Amino acid sequence: MHPLGLHCAAVGDHPGPRDETVRAALWRAAEHGATLLDTSDSYGLGHSERIIGQFLSEWTGHRLQVSSKVGLVRGTAPHPYAARHIHHQFEQTIENLYLEPPLDLYTLASLDFGPADRYLANATTHMRILKQNGDVTAIGMRGPHAALGAPLEEWRRQAARFVHLFHLIQPDVVWTHYHGLTPAVPLTDRGEDLFGFTRRHGVGLVLAAPLAHGLLAGGPLHRPTAPHGLGPQHAGPITAGLQELRDQFGDAPGTLSRLALRMCLQKADHAAVIFGFRNEAHVDDNYACLGDDPLGPEELAVAEAIYARMRDGMLDAGPVPAHEVAM
């Protein structure tokens, strides 16, 4: 697949891009060569899936792969992973997308399996049935996740839980938020990060939010739709790091975006990267800023060192009080 695809999370949100704007953006991404469209039954409560479905019914070019998720929409079930709710949601997803099975990737979007993981076995069983029946090609699970402003201990706790669930779920793909501000937390005693861990297990990666909800492209720290959980105390390290990147690589339009996207794209050869978008121009900008050449080894080392200093500065600034975290 083309390593850079679309994350259609904002479709159907209020406020969010209009339907005709989304369809134009989908066309532009496909014309740029994108092959992966990522959505979920929770994005606009199915509206994202339906808009993608309408686009797929009109697109006559190269084959597009579709990723969707389950686990955040409960409906009338006692839990999103209870009984046959996964099957019900899957059938609705297929209908929304105007697709015939198999769906390329179907991901457990939440690692909340109820009290004492009550619904874990049920969720795992039903996902495997979907794959065995040929309804989905690959099973995904959410990667370790915490708010960016969370202390390192919380990231370590989430990493340990992810590893525990990974061995039980046995996914084909891990879907996770990842960018230059993501804390580097080892998953195993041998010091493996998520990239080494998934490579050793033969599991693919989908990396979402490579621009950290616009922060790494120079966007504002506070936006209602940016679930990063950062506070005013984090502005200093982020601003200083972005300026250091400009000093090293120049201040031409798209430079910050190129660095953030290239860093993720070059992180592993078993990963695809997906980015959110506002409109057709935003899609054009992200594909155009990549340029023809990857970052060289020295450039990549400099960029990653600056991102590491930004992460350290954010951790030193301390977390945002729980009641103030933007979700």
KEKE-3310 file (N, C-alpha, C; in steps of 0.2 Angstrom, whole numbers, plus 5000, padded with zeros to 4 digits):
npx = (5004:5001:5012:5006:4991:4973:4966:4950:4943:4937:4926:4909:4909:4905:4910:4914:4922:4912:4901:4903:4916:4923:4922:4928:4941:4944:4945:4956:4966:4966:4970:4983:4988:4985:4981:4975:4961:4955:4943:4929:4916:4912:4916:4908:4897:4895:4894:4906:4909:4899:4901:4913:4909:4900:4910:4918:4909:4909:4923:4934:4947:4963:4964:4957:4961:4952:4950:4942:4934:4929:4920:4918:4906:4891:4877:4862:4867:4875:4888:4901:4908:4900:4891:4884:4887:4898:4897:4885:4888:4898:4891:4883:4893:4899:4887:4886:4898:4895:4901:4906:4911:4928:4932:4946:4954:4949:4947:4949:4944:4945:4953:4946:4938:4928:4923:4936:4941:4930:4923:4933:4937:4925:4926:4938:4935:4924:4930:4940:4931:4925:4936:4940:4929:4931:4926:4934:4950:4961:4964:4964:4971:4970:4984:4996:4991:4990:4986:4995:5000:5001:5009:5025:5024:5011:5011:5019:5011:5001:5008:5012:4999:4995:5004:5001:4987:4990:4996:4985:4975:4981:4984:4984:4988:4993:4985:4989:4991:5004:5019:5031:5031:5027:5030:5045:5043:5049:5043:5046:5057:5069:5070:5063:5055:5038:5040:5050:5045:5033:5038:5046:5036:5030:5019:5009:5009:4998:5000:4993:4989:5001:5006:5003:4990:4991:5000:5014:5015:5015:5003:4990:4991:4980:4965:4947:4945:4957:4963:4974:4978:4986:4993:4995:5008:5016:5018:5030:5041:5037:5036:5049:5056:5050:5055:5068:5069:5065:5076:5086:5082:5076:5063:5053:5037:5028:5039:5039:5029:5033:5045:5039:5030:5039:5047:5039:5035:5047:5051:5048:5048:5037:5025:5011:5006:4993:4984:4974:4962:4957:4952:4952:4964:4972:4975:4982:4993:4999:5003:5011:5022:5030:5040:5052:5062:5068:5071:5088:5100:5108:5100:5088:5092:5095:5082:5075:5082:5079:5065:5065:5070:5060:5050:5056:5056:5042:5038:5045:5038:5027:5011:4994:4981:4969:4955:4956:4961:4959:4948)
npy = (4994:5012:5021:5032:5037:5041:5047:5047:5053:5065:5067:5070:5075:5089:5105:5101:5096:5099:5088:5088:5093:5084:5073:5078:5079:5066:5061:5068:5063:5050:5052:5056:5044:5037:5023:5018:5020:5026:5023:5022:5015:5024:5037:5051:5043:5033:5041:5045:5032:5031:5041:5038:5026:5031:5038:5027:5020:5027:5029:5024:5020:5014:5000:5003:5001:4998:5002:4999:5001:4994:4995:5007:5011:5008:5006:4998:4988:4980:4982:4988:4976:4966:4950:4947:4959:4965:4958:4963:4977:4976:4971:4983:4992:4987:4988:5002:5006:5002:4990:4973:4959:4953:4965:4975:4978:4976:4983:4982:4995:5000:4997:4994:4981:4980:4977:4968:4963:4957:4955:4952:4939:4936:4946:4943:4930:4933:4942:4933:4924:4932:4933:4920:4916:4924:4937:4948:4953:4956:4957:4970:4979:4991:5002:5005:5019:5035:5052:5065:5074:5066:5058:5049:5037:5033:5031:5019:5010:5009:5003:4991:4985:4984:4975:4963:4961:4960:4947:4939:4943:4942:4950:4955:4967:4982:4997:5013:5029:5039:5050:5063:5067:5057:5048:5038:5023:5008:4991:4979:4969:4968:4980:4983:4994:4999:4997:4988:4978:4974:4971:4959:4951:4949:4958:4971:4989:5003:5020:5033:5051:5058:5071:5076:5081:5093:5100:5098:5104:5117:5121:5127:5126:5123:5116:5112:5100:5093:5080:5079:5082:5093:5107:5124:5125:5116:5123:5130:5120:5114:5125:5130:5118:5117:5129:5126:5116:5124:5132:5123:5116:5126:5138:5136:5135:5121:5114:5109:5100:5091:5086:5079:5070:5063:5057:5048:5040:5034:5027:5013:4999:4991:4998:5009:5026:5037:5052:5065:5077:5093:5098:5098:5105:5104:5090:5090:5098:5090:5079:5085:5091:5081:5079:5072:5064:5054:5058:5061:5050:5058:5070:5064:5059:5072:5078:5068:5069:5082:5081:5072:5080:5089:5081:5077:5090:5092:5082:5086:5097:5093:5085:5089:5094:5082:5086:5096:5091:5090:5082)
npz = (5000:4998:5009:5016:5022:5024:5039:5044:5055:5059:5051:5051:5063:5074:5077:5060:5044:5029:5020:5006:5006:5012:5003:4992:4997:4999:4986:4981:4989:4985:4972:4974:4976:4988:4997:5008:5018:5033:5046:5058:5067:5077:5073:5070:5073:5063:5052:5045:5040:5031:5022:5016:5010:5000:4992:4989:4980:4969:4965:4953:4951:4956:4968:4984:5001:5016:5033:5048:5064:5080:5096:5104:5102:5111:5110:5113:5120:5134:5135:5123:5119:5122:5121:5105:5100:5093:5080:5076:5075:5065:5054:5052:5049:5037:5029:5029:5022:5010:5005:5000:5010:5011:5024:5025:5037:5053:5069:5086:5095:5108:5123:5134:5142:5150:5168:5177:5164:5158:5146:5137:5132:5125:5115:5108:5103:5094:5085:5080:5074:5064:5056:5052:5045:5034:5033:5038:5034:5041:5059:5071:5085:5098:5101:5115:5125:5131:5138:5131:5141:5152:5166:5166:5172:5170:5156:5156:5163:5154:5144:5149:5151:5138:5132:5139:5135:5121:5119:5122:5113:5100:5088:5070:5067:5074:5079:5082:5090:5086:5086:5085:5098:5106:5121:5123:5128:5134:5130:5134:5144:5138:5132:5121:5110:5103:5090:5088:5095:5088:5076:5079:5082:5070:5066:5059:5058:5061:5061:5068:5068:5065:5066:5078:5081:5074:5081:5079:5067:5069:5074:5085:5103:5111:5107:5104:5098:5100:5108:5117:5130:5136:5144:5148:5153:5145:5134:5132:5130:5118:5109:5109:5104:5091:5086:5086:5077:5065:5065:5061:5050:5041:5037:5027:5020:5025:5030:5044:5044:5035:5041:5053:5047:5039:5048:5055:5044:5040:5051:5052:5042:5042:5044:5041:5039:5044:5042:5049:5042:5035:5024:5005:5002:5013:5012:5000:5004:5013:5006:4996:5004:5007:4998:4986:4991:5005:5023:5026:5035:5045:5045:5050:5063:5069:5069:5077:5089:5093:5095:5105:5115:5117:5121:5134:5140:5141:5150:5161:5164:5170:5173:5168:5179:5183:5181:5172:5160:5143:5134)
capx = (5000:5005:5013:5003:4984:4969:4962:4944:4940:4934:4921:4903:4910:4902:4910:4919:4921:4906:4902:4906:4923:4926:4922:4934:4948:4945:4947:4963:4971:4967:4974:4990:4991:4983:4977:4972:4956:4954:4937:4927:4909:4911:4917:4901:4892:4894:4893:4912:4909:4894:4904:4918:4905:4898:4916:4920:4905:4911:4930:4935:4954:4966:4960:4958:4960:4948:4951:4937:4935:4923:4922:4917:4898:4888:4870:4858:4871:4878:4895:4903:4910:4896:4887:4885:4887:4903:4894:4880:4892:4902:4886:4881:4899:4899:4882:4888:4903:4893:4906:4906:4917:4931:4935:4953:4956:4944:4951:4946:4946:4946:4956:4942:4934:4923:4926:4940:4941:4924:4921:4939:4936:4920:4928:4943:4932:4920:4934:4943:4926:4925:4942:4939:4923:4932:4923:4939:4956:4966:4962:4968:4970:4973:4991:4996:4989:4989:4986:5002:5002:5001:5016:5028:5021:5004:5012:5022:5006:4997:5012:5011:4993:4995:5008:4997:4982:4992:4997:4979:4971:4985:4982:4988:4990:4992:4983:4990:4993:5012:5022:5037:5030:5025:5035:5048:5042:5050:5037:5048:5063:5074:5070:5060:5049:5033:5042:5054:5040:5028:5042:5048:5030:5027:5013:5009:5007:4995:5002:4989:4990:5008:5007:5001:4984:4993:5005:5021:5015:5015:4996:4989:4991:4973:4959:4942:4945:4963:4963:4981:4978:4991:4992:5000:5015:5019:5019:5037:5045:5035:5038:5056:5057:5048:5060:5075:5068:5066:5083:5090:5079:5073:5056:5049:5030:5028:5045:5038:5025:5038:5049:5035:5028:5044:5050:5035:5036:5054:5052:5048:5045:5030:5020:5008:5004:4987:4984:4968:4962:4951:4949:4956:4970:4976:4977:4987:4999:5003:5007:5016:5027:5035:5046:5054:5067:5067:5076:5095:5102:5110:5094:5083:5095:5094:5075:5073:5085:5075:5059:5066:5071:5053:5046:5058:5053:5035:5038:5048:5033:5022:5004:4988:4977:4964:4949:4958:4963:4955:4947)
capy = (5000:5018:5022:5038:5036:5046:5046:5050:5054:5071:5067:5069:5079:5096:5107:5097:5097:5097:5081:5089:5095:5077:5069:5081:5077:5058:5061:5071:5058:5044:5054:5057:5038:5034:5017:5016:5025:5023:5025:5019:5016:5029:5043:5053:5038:5030:5046:5044:5026:5032:5046:5034:5021:5034:5039:5020:5018:5032:5028:5018:5019:5008:4997:5006:4997:5001:5000:5002:4999:4993:4995:5013:5012:5003:5005:4996:4982:4982:4984:4987:4970:4961:4945:4947:4966:4966:4956:4968:4983:4974:4971:4990:4995:4984:4992:5009:5007:4999:4985:4966:4957:4955:4971:4974:4978:4978:4985:4983:5002:5001:4991:4993:4975:4979:4975:4962:4961:4952:4954:4951:4932:4936:4950:4940:4925:4935:4944:4927:4921:4936:4932:4913:4916:4928:4943:4952:4951:4957:4959:4975:4981:4998:5002:5009:5026:5040:5059:5067:5077:5061:5056:5043:5031:5031:5027:5013:5006:5007:4999:4984:4982:4982:4969:4958:4960:4958:4940:4936:4945:4940:4954:4955:4974:4987:5004:5018:5036:5040:5056:5065:5069:5051:5046:5032:5018:5001:4987:4972:4969:4968:4987:4984:4999:4996:4995:4982:4972:4972:4968:4953:4946:4949:4962:4977:4995:5009:5026:5039:5058:5060:5079:5077:5085:5099:5103:5098:5108:5124:5123:5130:5121:5121:5116:5108:5093:5090:5076:5078:5083:5097:5113:5130:5123:5113:5127:5132:5115:5113:5131:5130:5113:5119:5134:5123:5113:5129:5134:5117:5114:5131:5140:5136:5132:5113:5110:5106:5094:5086:5082:5075:5065:5058:5054:5042:5036:5031:5024:5006:4997:4987:5003:5014:5032:5040:5059:5068:5082:5097:5100:5096:5109:5101:5084:5092:5101:5085:5075:5089:5093:5075:5079:5066:5061:5054:5062:5057:5048:5063:5074:5060:5059:5078:5079:5064:5072:5088:5079:5069:5086:5092:5076:5078:5096:5091:5078:5090:5102:5090:5083:5093:5091:5077:5089:5101:5087:5091:5075)
capz = (5000:4999:5016:5019:5020:5027:5045:5043:5062:5060:5047:5055:5069:5074:5070:5056:5037:5026:5017:5000:5007:5013:4997:4988:5000:4998:4979:4981:4992:4980:4966:4976:4977:4994:4996:5015:5021:5040:5049:5063:5068:5082:5069:5068:5074:5057:5046:5042:5036:5025:5017:5013:5006:4994:4988:4986:4975:4963:4963:4948:4950:4960:4974:4990:5007:5021:5040:5052:5071:5084:5103:5107:5102:5115:5108:5118:5123:5141:5134:5116:5117:5124:5117:5098:5098:5088:5074:5074:5072:5059:5048:5050:5045:5030:5025:5029:5017:5003:5003:5002:5014:5018:5026:5025:5044:5058:5075:5093:5096:5115:5128:5140:5141:5156:5175:5177:5157:5158:5139:5133:5129:5120:5110:5105:5100:5089:5080:5076:5069:5058:5051:5050:5040:5028:5034:5038:5032:5047:5065:5074:5092:5099:5105:5122:5124:5137:5136:5131:5147:5157:5168:5162:5175:5167:5150:5158:5165:5148:5140:5152:5149:5131:5131:5142:5130:5114:5119:5122:5107:5095:5082:5064:5066:5080:5077:5088:5089:5086:5083:5088:5105:5110:5125:5122:5134:5132:5131:5137:5148:5133:5130:5114:5109:5099:5083:5088:5098:5083:5070:5081:5082:5063:5066:5056:5062:5058:5065:5067:5071:5065:5067:5085:5080:5072:5086:5076:5061:5072:5076:5092:5109:5114:5102:5107:5095:5101:5114:5119:5137:5137:5148:5147:5155:5140:5128:5132:5127:5111:5105:5109:5100:5084:5083:5085:5070:5060:5064:5058:5043:5038:5039:5021:5021:5025:5033:5050:5043:5032:5046:5057:5043:5037:5054:5056:5038:5040:5058:5052:5035:5043:5046:5037:5042:5042:5044:5048:5037:5036:5017:5000:5002:5018:5009:4995:5007:5017:5001:4993:5008:5008:4993:4983:4995:5012:5027:5027:5042:5049:5046:5054:5069:5072:5071:5083:5095:5095:5097:5112:5120:5118:5126:5141:5143:5143:5156:5167:5165:5174:5170:5169:5184:5179:5180:5167:5154:5137:5131)
cpx = (5004:5006:5009:4995:4980:4966:4956:4940:4936:4927:4914:4904:4906:4906:4915:4918:4915:4907:4905:4914:4926:4927:4928:4941:4949:4948:4954:4968:4972:4971:4981:4992:4989:4980:4974:4967:4954:4948:4935:4919:4907:4913:4910:4896:4890:4894:4900:4912:4904:4897:4909:4915:4903:4904:4918:4916:4906:4918:4931:4943:4957:4962:4962:4956:4956:4949:4945:4938:4928:4925:4921:4909:4895:4881:4866:4861:4874:4885:4897:4905:4906:4892:4889:4886:4892:4900:4889:4883:4895:4897:4884:4887:4899:4893:4883:4893:4901:4898:4903:4912:4922:4933:4942:4956:4951:4948:4947:4949:4948:4949:4952:4937:4930:4927:4930:4941:4935:4923:4927:4938:4931:4922:4933:4940:4928:4925:4938:4938:4925:4930:4942:4934:4925:4929:4928:4945:4961:4962:4967:4967:4973:4980:4991:4995:4988:4989:4994:5005:5003:5008:5019:5026:5015:5006:5015:5016:5002:5001:5011:5005:4992:4998:5004:4991:4984:4993:4990:4975:4975:4983:4986:4991:4989:4991:4985:4992:5001:5014:5028:5037:5028:5031:5038:5048:5044:5044:5039:5055:5069:5075:5067:5055:5044:5035:5046:5049:5036:5032:5044:5042:5027:5020:5014:5007:5003:4996:4997:4991:4998:5010:5005:4995:4986:4999:5012:5021:5015:5008:4996:4989:4984:4968:4954:4943:4952:4964:4970:4982:4984:4989:4996:5007:5019:5021:5026:5041:5043:5037:5045:5059:5056:5053:5066:5075:5068:5073:5088:5088:5076:5066:5052:5042:5031:5033:5043:5034:5029:5042:5045:5032:5033:5047:5046:5035:5042:5055:5052:5045:5039:5025:5017:5006:4998:4987:4976:4968:4956:4948:4954:4963:4975:4979:4983:4994:5003:5007:5013:5023:5032:5041:5047:5059:5066:5072:5083:5096:5104:5104:5089:5086:5094:5087:5073:5076:5081:5068:5059:5067:5064:5049:5049:5056:5046:5034:5040:5042:5028:5015:4999:4984:4971:4958:4950:4960:4957:4954:4942)
cpy = (5006:5019:5027:5038:5042:5043:5050:5051:5060:5072:5065:5073:5086:5100:5102:5099:5095:5091:5082:5090:5088:5073:5072:5079:5070:5058:5063:5066:5052:5046:5055:5049:5034:5028:5015:5022:5022:5027:5021:5020:5022:5036:5046:5048:5035:5034:5045:5038:5027:5036:5042:5029:5025:5036:5032:5018:5022:5031:5022:5017:5013:5006:5001:5001:5001:4998:5003:4999:4998:4993:5002:5015:5006:5001:5003:4990:4985:4984:4984:4980:4964:4956:4946:4955:4968:4964:4961:4975:4982:4974:4978:4993:4993:4988:4999:5011:5004:4994:4978:4964:4954:4963:4971:4974:4980:4978:4985:4990:5004:4995:4991:4987:4974:4977:4968:4959:4956:4950:4953:4944:4932:4940:4947:4934:4927:4938:4938:4924:4925:4934:4925:4913:4920:4934:4949:4949:4951:4959:4964:4976:4988:4997:5005:5016:5029:5047:5061:5071:5072:5060:5050:5037:5028:5028:5020:5008:5004:5002:4992:4981:4980:4976:4963:4956:4958:4951:4936:4937:4942:4943:4953:4962:4978:4994:5008:5025:5036:5046:5057:5066:5063:5049:5039:5027:5011:4996:4980:4974:4970:4975:4988:4990:4996:4994:4989:4976:4970:4968:4960:4948:4946:4953:4969:4983:5000:5015:5031:5045:5059:5067:5081:5082:5092:5103:5104:5101:5115:5126:5125:5124:5118:5122:5111:5101:5090:5086:5074:5079:5087:5104:5118:5129:5119:5117:5129:5127:5114:5119:5131:5124:5115:5125:5131:5119:5118:5131:5129:5116:5119:5132:5140:5133:5124:5110:5106:5100:5089:5082:5077:5069:5060:5054:5047:5037:5031:5027:5016:5004:4992:4992:5007:5020:5035:5047:5061:5074:5086:5098:5097:5099:5106:5094:5085:5094:5095:5080:5079:5090:5087:5076:5072:5061:5060:5058:5057:5055:5053:5068:5070:5060:5066:5079:5075:5067:5078:5086:5076:5075:5089:5087:5077:5084:5096:5087:5082:5095:5100:5089:5089:5090:5087:5081:5094:5097:5088:5084:5076)
cpz = (5000:5006:5019:5017:5024:5034:5045:5050:5062:5056:5051:5061:5069:5079:5066:5049:5034:5022:5010:5000:5008:5007:4992:4990:4999:4990:4978:4983:4988:4974:4967:4977:4983:4993:5003:5017:5028:5043:5055:5064:5073:5078:5067:5068:5067:5051:5042:5037:5030:5020:5013:5008:5000:4990:4985:4980:4969:4961:4959:4947:4954:4966:4980:4996:5012:5028:5044:5059:5075:5092:5107:5107:5105:5112:5114:5122:5130:5140:5126:5114:5120:5119:5109:5095:5092:5081:5071:5071:5066:5053:5047:5047:5038:5026:5024:5023:5010:5001:5004:5005:5009:5018:5027:5032:5048:5065:5081:5095:5103:5118:5134:5139:5147:5163:5174:5170:5156:5151:5134:5129:5123:5114:5105:5100:5094:5083:5076:5072:5063:5053:5048:5044:5034:5028:5034:5036:5038:5053:5068:5081:5093:5103:5111:5121:5131:5134:5136:5137:5153:5160:5165:5166:5172:5160:5151:5159:5159:5144:5142:5150:5142:5129:5133:5137:5123:5114:5119:5116:5101:5088:5076:5064:5073:5077:5083:5086:5090:5083:5087:5096:5109:5114:5123:5128:5131:5134:5135:5141:5144:5130:5123:5114:5105:5093:5083:5090:5092:5077:5072:5081:5075:5062:5063:5060:5058:5063:5063:5071:5071:5066:5074:5085:5078:5075:5082:5069:5063:5074:5083:5097:5111:5108:5105:5105:5096:5107:5117:5127:5139:5140:5146:5148:5150:5134:5127:5128:5120:5107:5104:5104:5092:5082:5082:5078:5064:5059:5060:5051:5039:5039:5033:5023:5020:5028:5039:5049:5039:5037:5050:5053:5041:5042:5055:5050:5038:5047:5057:5045:5036:5045:5041:5042:5040:5045:5044:5044:5038:5029:5012:5000:5007:5016:5004:4998:5010:5012:4998:4997:5009:5003:4990:4987:5002:5016:5027:5034:5047:5051:5051:5062:5073:5074:5077:5089:5098:5098:5104:5117:5122:5122:5133:5144:5145:5149:5162:5169:5170:5171:5172:5174:5180:5177:5174:5160:5149:5134:5124)
residu = (MET:HIS:PRO:LEU:GLY:LEU:HIS:CYS:ALA:ALA:VAL:GLY:ASP:HIS:PRO:GLY:PRO:ARG:ASP:GLU:THR:VAL:ARG:ALA:ALA:LEU:TRP:ARG:ALA:ALA:GLU:HIS:GLY:ALA:THR:LEU:LEU:ASP:THR:SER:ASP:SER:TYR:GLY:LEU:GLY:HIS:SER:GLU:ARG:ILE:ILE:GLY:GLN:PHE:LEU:SER:GLU:TRP:THR:GLY:HIS:ARG:LEU:GLN:VAL:SER:SER:LYS:VAL:GLY:LEU:VAL:ARG:GLY:THR:ALA:PRO:HIS:PRO:TYR:ALA:ALA:ARG:HIS:ILE:HIS:HIS:GLN:PHE:GLU:GLN:THR:ILE:GLU:ASN:LEU:TYR:LEU:GLU:PRO:PRO:LEU:ASP:LEU:TYR:THR:LEU:ALA:SER:LEU:ASP:PHE:GLY:PRO:ALA:ASP:ARG:TYR:LEU:ALA:ASN:ALA:THR:THR:HIS:MET:ARG:ILE:LEU:LYS:GLN:ASN:GLY:ASP:VAL:THR:ALA:ILE:GLY:MET:ARG:GLY:PRO:HIS:ALA:ALA:LEU:GLY:ALA:PRO:LEU:GLU:GLU:TRP:ARG:ARG:GLN:ALA:ALA:ARG:PHE:VAL:HIS:LEU:PHE:HIS:LEU:ILE:GLN:PRO:ASP:VAL:VAL:TRP:THR:HIS:TYR:HIS:GLY:LEU:THR:PRO:ALA:VAL:PRO:LEU:THR:ASP:ARG:GLY:GLU:ASP:LEU:PHE:GLY:PHE:THR:ARG:ARG:HIS:GLY:VAL:GLY:LEU:VAL:LEU:ALA:ALA:PRO:LEU:ALA:HIS:GLY:LEU:LEU:ALA:GLY:GLY:PRO:LEU:HIS:ARG:PRO:THR:ALA:PRO:HIS:GLY:LEU:GLY:PRO:GLN:HIS:ALA:GLY:PRO:ILE:THR:ALA:GLY:LEU:GLN:GLU:LEU:ARG:ASP:GLN:PHE:GLY:ASP:ALA:PRO:GLY:THR:LEU:SER:ARG:LEU:ALA:LEU:ARG:MET:CYS:LEU:GLN:LYS:ALA:ASP:HIS:ALA:ALA:VAL:ILE:PHE:GLY:PHE:ARG:ASN:GLU:ALA:HIS:VAL:ASP:ASP:ASN:TYR:ALA:CYS:LEU:GLY:ASP:ASP:PRO:LEU:GLY:PRO:GLU:GLU:LEU:ALA:VAL:ALA:GLU:ALA:ILE:TYR:ALA:ARG:MET:ARG:ASP:GLY:MET:LEU:ASP:ALA:GLY:PRO:VAL:PRO:ALA:HIS:GLU:VAL:ALA:MET)
# end
